[in-house]
Structures are given as C-alpha cells and as structure tokens.
Amino acid sequence: MLLYALYVLGGLIVLSYGADRLIRSSVMIAQFYKVSPLIIGMTIVAFGTSAPEAAVSWISTFYGQEGIAVGNVVGSNLFNILVVLGVTAFISPLKVNLKIIKVEVPLVILFTALMWGLFVDGRFAYIEGTIFLALFVGFNYLQFYLSKKEKQAIVDIEVEDVSNVSPAKESIYFVFGLILLVGGSRLFVFGAEHLARALGISDVIIGLTIVGIGTSLPELAASLAAAKQNQSDMAIGNVVGSNIYNLLLVLGGSAFFADFIPMSEMFVRQDMLVLMFSTAILLPVLHTQLSMSKFEGLSFLGLYVLYTIFLVCQTLAFHVDLIWTSLIYYMSAMAVFAVAKVLLEFKSKRC
C-alpha cells in the first residue's frame, strides 16, 4: 500500500515539472514561428497530454478491460471540463478567443453527441472506430488550415528576443517535458489503480475516477501552467483539443483492439448524460463576455464533486436515487443560470 502511495506522489511531482517545461517551450516555439498559442494548445499540447489516455485505453482494451478503456475516456473528458477548466478559472478567470467559440467548442459538442448516439445500441465496434479516426484526421487538417490564416502569434507573456530562440533546443525541451508528463501520469495511474483494486472497485468506476483523473493530470498541470503564464488561449485550447483527441483518437483507436466495446444501459443513461451536459454547457458559459468567471469555475467543480459522490454511492449501493436526483437538479440550475446570462447579454446589446 505504502509503495503504491509513493508512486502516486512521485507521479504528481514529475507531472508538475513536465507541464511547466512543456508549456514554456510551446510558447517560445509559437513566438518563433508566429503561430497562435491557441493552435499550439489545440494540436501539439493536446496531443501530448492525451498520450496517457491513449496508452491506458488501448492497453486496457487489448487485455479485455473495456470498462477501464471507455470509462477512462468519459472520466477524463469530464475531469478536463469540470475540474481542469473549473480550477483554472477559479484561480484566474479565463479569457476566451472567439475562434474557439465558433469552431472547436461546437465540434467537441458534436463529437460527444455522436459518441453518445453510437453507444445507444450497447456496443462500439471497429466501424464506429474507423469513423472516429477519419474525423480525427479531418479535425487536424482543419486546425492546420486555420493556423495558416493566423496573421500573427497571440502571445501575452514576455520572453527573450525570439531571434535568440533555438527551435531545435526548445523542441528537445518540449519532448523532455512530454516524456515527464507521460511518465508521471503512468506512475500515478499504476499506484492509484492498484490501491483502488485493493478496495474492490469495478473496472468502469476505476476508469471514470482513478484512471480518468490520473490520465487527465497532464491537462490539469499544463492548463494551470498556461494560466500562470497568462496563456488563457492555450489553457482552454488544451482542454477542448484534448477532449476531441480523447473522443476521436483514443476511443476510435480502442475499437481496433477488441471485437467491440460493450456499453451498459446505465452507463449510457447516466454517465454519458453528465458528459453531454458538461460539454454542451461550455458554449453558453464561454460565449457570455467571452470568459469563464471564478463563480462559473466553482460551479463546474461543484458538479464534479456531486458526480463523484454519486459514483461512490453507486458503488456502495447507498441512496443512489437521491444523489442522482440531486445531480439532475444541480445541472438544471446550471443550465438556467447559463441561459439567463446569455439572454441578459443579448438584451443589453440590443439596448
């Protein structure tokens, strides 16, 4: 037990340093090549921080632990939206680039809805996986096409004169940071997963919580580091891009390591509903004043805490219906608040 706890602590330390190194190198490379940090966050950083999810889900599916694989994707995406964005916004309110409202957020909502729809029949086969991988290729093509239309880099932090920046050197630092991110997350997941199994927790719950959180720690560390360096675009782009990569690349690729991935009706009705809501509410929340406030960040964190309590009660078969009802009421209140903000902003603009 103690050894696994040390793995968890060591993983967190390695993750923290790796994230800071990754973000700093990404910003310098973005300045040198005059690429927007939003594009960097949506592609390179998002791909790098999604590597742990890919490794865990693909390996889990290969060894017949499909529950961990799909739970990892759903749990990771929930953690990214509710905790990563929630904590980052609570520490420092996030400013949003209009492009992400018009393009990436609608896309992540669309892909999540597509995932939910394909889960309804209780299975996710290689045909669906092929569709997702094709969408993944299309999404990356779109990002690089949009990056060519960027007139100049939008970088807020100050660094040394970019003429002194060595792209090769910074690329090495970037890879080094990425290795630390992946290695740190693997240490964390290895220790946390063994601790969870010792307590008799099911594969799906492990995927939704322990593994989902562990593999999302790179996103949390990277987004916090980006926000600390006044890179809101990169922080938000990293989360949205990572969620899209998790859906299209991680889940899509997982379908090729098994005949099909089974889905329980309860998982589709409950866990996917929470993910769909959490993803959809991003649009009205980020659209109003093009920012996410501290209060909104706190409300996101509250939803994640309540959802985690629901999972614990579900495992213990303790007051499940009561907690689920509370969860529905909480999401309804968040929806009403978000819609009210949109209507008030629309009314103020008309006046």
Buried (B, 14 or more C-beta within 10 A) or exposed (E): EEEBEEBBEBBBEBBBBBBBBBBBBBBBBBBBEEBBBBBBBBBBBBBBBBBBBBBBBBBBBBEEBBBBBBBBBBBBBBBBBBBBBBBBBBEBBBBBBEBBBEBBBEBBBBBBBBBBEBBEEEBBBBEBBEBBBEBBEEBBEBBEEBBEEBEEBBBEBEBEEBEEBEBEEBEEBBBBBBBBBBBBBBBBBBBBBBBBBEEEBBBBBBBBBBBBBBBBBBBBBBBBBBBBBBBBBBBBBBBBBBBBBBBBBBBBBBBBBBEBBBBBEEBBEBBBBBBBBBBBBBBBBBBBEEBBBBEBBBBBBBBBBBBBBBBBBBBEEEBBEEBBEBBEEBBEEBBEBBEEBBEEBEEEEEE
